Amino acid sequence: MTKAEEAGRTTDPYETWRQLYDANERAWSAALEQAMGSPEFGESSGRLLETMLAAQKSARVNMRTYLESMNVPTREDIARLGELVVGIEEKIDQVADRLDAIEDAVRAEPAEPSRPAKPAKPRTPAKPRTRAMPSR
Amino acid sequence: MTTTPSPMWPDPATLWSSNDRALEMARAVLGSVDAPVGLTPKELVWRKNKARLYRYVRSEPATHRTPIFLVLPLINRAYILDLRPGASFVEFLLSEGFDVFLIDWGTPGDEDRAMDVTTLVTRYLPRAAKAIQNATGTDQMTVLGYCIGGTLATCFAALHPEVTRNLVLLTAPLDFSDAGQFGRMTARDIFPIERLTDTFPTVPGQLPDIGTKLLNPMASYVGTYVNLWKRLDDPNFDVQGWQAMYRWVNDSVPFAGAAFRQWIVEFYQENRLARDMLEMDGRPVRLANIRCPVLNVAASRDPIAPRATTSIVTERVGSTDSSEILIEGGHVGIVVGRSASQNLWPRVGAWLSEHD
């Protein structure tokens, strides 16, 4: 008896499961793909998702109301804090970008030709400063 | 006296052997969460919010002057391109003498609900590219994107042609006029995108994951385990390799709400990129602006990014040097696995060397 024949006679549930899959996989796949490719499936899955989202939203709102009544920060509160941090990081990045641009512009500027030094002005003695006295 | 086994009851020896195999299978599946992945040494070069830019460590200096910037998809973990030693695209690129950088988008939280695709393309990618320029001292780089990462890389290349020396796309969807099953699932009149992003600040990773698995439900939900069952008997079967892949497939990442909304509405439903209607930060994103050499890789059996969604790039870019490689295989199989390492990687490596 060949191995295949031997396997065909087995009553081992695991092996039976494998054989069942091997024998039917193509047909099942084709049927499922056809079903899922249909507009009806698309519409139905859209409605299912919408219902699931409605339930999820309701659960989220209830949880938020409960946490607020317990004076406990909600997920949204913590997310808001996180958003502030992300916003600050973005502003720092923008400042860094500007500094980079200035640095690039300075580097790209051609070096000025050296000009002859101007004769130094004779220094005049500083005038004594007069300070307005507060009137009494 | 000998007893003949009842046809209704299995032989105990066979049953126990099968039980052992079932336990082994359970161990393989359950142990996959700890499968070692992404082991190639790397160093952090730049970070912003959850995103991290890594540079892979080279033991010797790179022999090619153009660094490679890997842009990964938003809904999967970045380690797919560095799955495990011997099955790592990153490892291959390093061995070919390239300087490799990778952006890992990380895991968005509720605070990232307003982060959209535009933000990623205009605020993250240019700064990561600048970090690469600073790290390497070169002005230009090869931008290589996989899946959605390829779409982001294309938008980046269109907005920053001065930085992009080459553009390489691995199964990157760009034209959604015939997006297959995904396109039908996300059609405007049936997919409740507003309600979805209104309910979830970040769309749970399981949702796009279910969508992907429904493209081939038998193979995804049953075939994976049947194949594991069959192969456990094979002494050459690499359980760790299977576990690494299984871990990646099931390790989905949440999608920031605004990014998911923009992805579905502007890309899938309105097909703005292919119709030359996409704008990011007030700037038009046009494929014709891409004038660098382009290599597009498509997979013959890819229901996630069917060939019709990817091929547009070679026809519409402004480059005179654009080519396509069509690989036999699926969406993931072309970047990891034996066919990838023996067929695709050497061809991509050769193309990159020619365009260095």
Interface residues (C-beta under 8 A of the other chain):
Chain A: T10 T11 D12 P13 Y14 E15 R18 Y21 D22 E25 W28 S29 L32 E33 M36 G37 P39 G42 E43 S45 G46 L49 E50 L53 A54 Q56 K57 R60 R75 E76 I78 A79 R80 L81 G82 E83 V85 V86 E89 E90 D93 D97 D100
Chain B: P5 P7 M8 W9 P10 D11 T14 L15 S18 R21 A22 K48 N49 G109 D110 E111 D112 R113 A114 M115 R123 R127 K130 Q181 R184 M185 A187 I190 F191 P192 R195 L196 D198 T199 F200 P201 L214 N216 P217 M218 A219 V222 G223 V226 W229 K230
